[in-house]
Amino acid sequence: MESYFRTTSYALVTTAFLAMALTGTLDAVSIILYSIAVVVCFYRDTRGTQRLRLREWMWRTLSIAYVPFIFIDAALISNRVLALVHMTLFVSAAKLFQNKRDRDWVFLYLIAFFQMLLAAGLTFNATFVASLGAFLFFFISTLAAFEIRRAGREVAHLDDEIVSPLEQPTPLKYRAKSEPASAPKNNRVRYLLGASFAQIVMVASLTLPFFFLIPRFGGGGVAGAFNGTDAITGFSESVELGQVAKIKKSPRIVMRILLDRKPPRALRWRGVALNAYDGRKWSISNRDPKPGMSQGMSSGDPERDAKFERRYTFEDRSQNPGAVIIEQKIILEPIGNDTLFATRRPFKIRGAIPQVFRDSEDALTSVGTKGRISYSVVSDINVPTEQELRMDAPATADKSIRQRYITLQPAKLDPNISKLAHDVTRNAPTPYDKARAIENYLKTTFRYTLDLKTTGPDPLAEFLFQTREGHCEYFATAMVIMLRTLEIPARIVNGFQMGEYNELNDMYSVRESDAHSWVEAYFPRTDSWVEFDPTPAAGINDYSQGGLIARIRKYADALEVFWLDYIVTLDRDEQASMMVELQQRLLGVKDRLMLYYVSARTWTRNMLNGIINRAWSTGELIAIISSVSLLAVMMVSLYIVLAFRKRRRLPDTGYGPWWHRLFILPLWRRRLAKRDYRQSAVLFYEQMLAIARRAGLVKQPDQTPIEFALASGLTPIREITTLYNRVRFGGAELDENETRRVSELLGKLKHDVRSKRFR
């Protein structure tokens, strides 16, 4: 038990630490140092060595000395939340190095519980759900082992006490069958593990319905307070070339997207579109954001309005001929800016967002949103056919379009870029064919890399004529500038690739590693911006190759979506929807059960009518009666055989068969008492033995009645044995009060056996 208690205690502390580490906010130094402390202390406590032990006063001194460092950590090293996390790890590690008493273990349990609260505030994802389940299991198991261990020390002194013969514990061979004499120690551990798991299941079964039924008042909570400033790094509102860096492919989730239908082609999630290039960096000139026409609740308070769903409409393209409408439900993680993502040409948006704007580049932005948000976007993804695009002439675009998307900045562009564009498109007759030619040229003759090495004054020219390798932003920039030298309006777009499809929840998981840049070229005849992607295939994430790791990742993503939908963001409207759906399902079950009931009743009535109204012949009646009689005889025979086999497995008491003691003796005892009181004493003693045997207390043939009474440790058995000896061997006769007392003792013994009070 001591080893089990120590193991579960360290597992509890380690689980809380892992929950903190899996949030992704804990630094590597803290993770490594605390892991070393846990491993060293567990090994030391297991071996029982006294090395590396801290005294109580040392721990207190270190804890007090750490207090000033908390403020330094919060102000200069990390932040207030991580400073609190570092403090819990420090005091917990220092406590592990002590000789731990009960109160020290309790302190470690409280620190672990506090760490779980901090982890819940820093993240609400699938890893936290798994950590919480493991923590609850070890918490229950550890508390049970802690109490057993403490109670064992308190009663240990009883082993040295001398007790009277009548107070001695029951010998091992007379113990109840439910407590075997030689139960191995590992059975106790398995029992505690099974009991802990059963308690978790019972608590979850009892509390989860209340969680979904309790009304919600507001939102945010602890998670909202922490997540509001937690931003992703895979997306930027600007594109800057000429940086020397190593782009890291992070698997962190940016958003999850549910489509109302299967898309006809791969989609991209637009963030911002940029039109102005200064030779190194892209930006937006004259963004001119316009708010959408809003429908929904408004109280004048932005924080309150953020809790209500609103609808915004910029135009209605659903009635346009040839429109391909698709709706996207998006769960967007905090990204550190106001950008909202959607596929091309969004015109309707719905969500708990105070205000939504669409700028001149068809990019969506929000105002007043914090933390994780959920919204729906309706887009028109229709693209003109190649025949229509080849009939287009971008030179016919109006002056504002040409000035915004053809004018080159900087004016002193490397002339070799224009020459390269004309060379690549020499055999392309139409602007659309020219765009495809440039796209294919960049995609097939250049190499994709995550190492950004261009350092010269003109990074674009260096990319095209020297390094000939780069990231997606270089390919998109090169294509836009080459198109503009051909007087084809073009712009660069920053956003994300489509992501990984998860068939478990029918959603697309978009990660930071899916961040991407591509090109949009304008064709005035169809008034459409057409997407082009000159990035080589190596720069496009391929999720088609599965495997065990990918399958596990999909299950984790599906669990996290469930956690977000039904735990984190569950509100009153969703509760009402769940209750309505549950009611409809119950009504459906009720209708099906009623249909089964009516069908069964009709079948039974028809069968009974057929039996009653049928003219049975004598031979048929004889056959039916014989079959029923044979079935009854078989059942009785089976019962007798099973009872006999059970009787053979039990030791003989020498007082007749079991049915005689249980059924015949209680009836005969009173009648025989009038004739021979000694025979009556034998009968009530046999009845007592039959009752005691049901508790696993069996009198051996070589055992005297007094020895059996002392070994049983039960007061009713001792009193009945005293009366039995006085009548059976002393020649005394029981009076009316003593006879009544025997009946009371037998009844009490039977009640104690049924209530498990025989120990």
Secondary structure, DSSP 8 states (H G I E B T S, - for coil): -HHHHHHHHHHHHHHHHHHHHTTS-S-HHHHHHHHHHHHHHHHHHHHT--TT-B-HHHHHHHHHHHHHHHHHIIIIIS-HHHHHHHHHHHHHHHHHTB---HHHHHHHHHHHHHHHHHHHHH--SHHHHHHHHHHHHHHHHHHHHHHHHHHHHHTGGGGG----GGGS---GGGS-TTS-TT--HHHHHHHHHHHHHHHHHHHHHHHHHHHHHS------HHHHHHHTT---SS--SSEE-S--EE------EEEEEEESS--SS---EEEEEE-EE-SSEEE-SS---EE-EEEE---S-HHHHTTS-EEEES---TTSTT--EEEEEEEE---SS-EE-BSSSEEEEEES-SEEEE-TTS-EEEES--SSEEEEEEEE-----HHHHHT--GGGS-HHHHHHHTS-SSSS--HHHHHHHHHHTTT--SHHHHHHHHHHHHHHHSEE-SEE---SS-HHHHIIIII-EE-HHHHHHHHHHHHHHTT--EEEEEEE---EEETTTTEEEEEGGGEEEEEEEEETTTTEEEEE--S-GGGS-------HHHHHHHHHHHHHHHHIIIIIS--HHHHHHHHHHHHHHHHHHHHHHHHHHHHHHHHHHHHHHHHHHS---HHHHHHHHHHHHHHHHHHHHHHHHHHHHHHHHS---SS--HHIIIIIHHHHHHHHHHH-HHHHHHHHHHHHHHHHHHTT----TT--HHHHHHHH--HHHHHHHHHHHHHHTT-----HHHHHHHHHHHHHHHHHHHTT---
